[in-house]
């Protein structure tokens, strides 16, 4: 039984070797709160994410939001746990630049025994809303 | 009402496929995903793309992170729009909904994309992603706004 959930996740997400997908989108944890069910992280997309219009291709924006929303769904459970995404809807509100620090927030909206609902936002550092998403996922203990 | 047909002469499906396969200036996101256009059916407004997903797009379980599956389907749906406009327009995605039916491991995958409606002010698309055995991995629908190429630059 892990006593301090916030400390467990902070250690895992800052000192542990990050998975490939997480590293690709330039994940850097800002803060999280397991009981409140939210997390914030900074991201920086590499040039490999550029679309013909010169901005980030939508899938890579979805990848950023999937990172913070899946994390929000994971941290509300007893660690270690994951929250595989069943369905996710992303709205691309403004063009997203690559090579620039971005701020994303994921929140758990409802934690049920069989389903978890999450939402997420991506902002520029000066506070402009760039994209938002909602998702449904399932709780999955990993121990 | 559908968008006005361009005056550009139409290419055959084979010519359109060759044009994309031989393109020297592919966007970085296409290279990143190991994308290759495999089939074009202009009358059916449908394409198929093959992908070779790199190991680095795995999540902690070793499967491809959902956002990168969305990236492949976005790539296919956007290319489908460009081809539907006879390469005169592009269609930035407004909203995309993806259902993840089963795990996809890094390696070979393919995506089929179709235009449901190519309108003057909005386009509706759908896509399906298959693993190397042909099993359905994910399904997506999206909306986009058709725009002449030059307005983006």
Interface residues (C-beta under 8 A of the other chain):
Chain A: X19 X20 X21 X22 X23 X24 X25 X47 X48 X49 X50 X51 X52 X53 X54 X57 X58 X59 X60 X61 X62 X63 X64 X65 X66 X67 X70 X82 X84 X85 X86 X87 X88 X89 X90 X91 X92 X95
Chain B: X27 X28 X29 X31 X32 X54 X55 X56 X57 X58 X59 X60 X61 X64 X65 X66 X67 X68 X69 X70 X71 X72 X73 X74 X75 X78 X90 X92 X93 X94 X95 X96 X97 X98 X99 X100 X152 X153
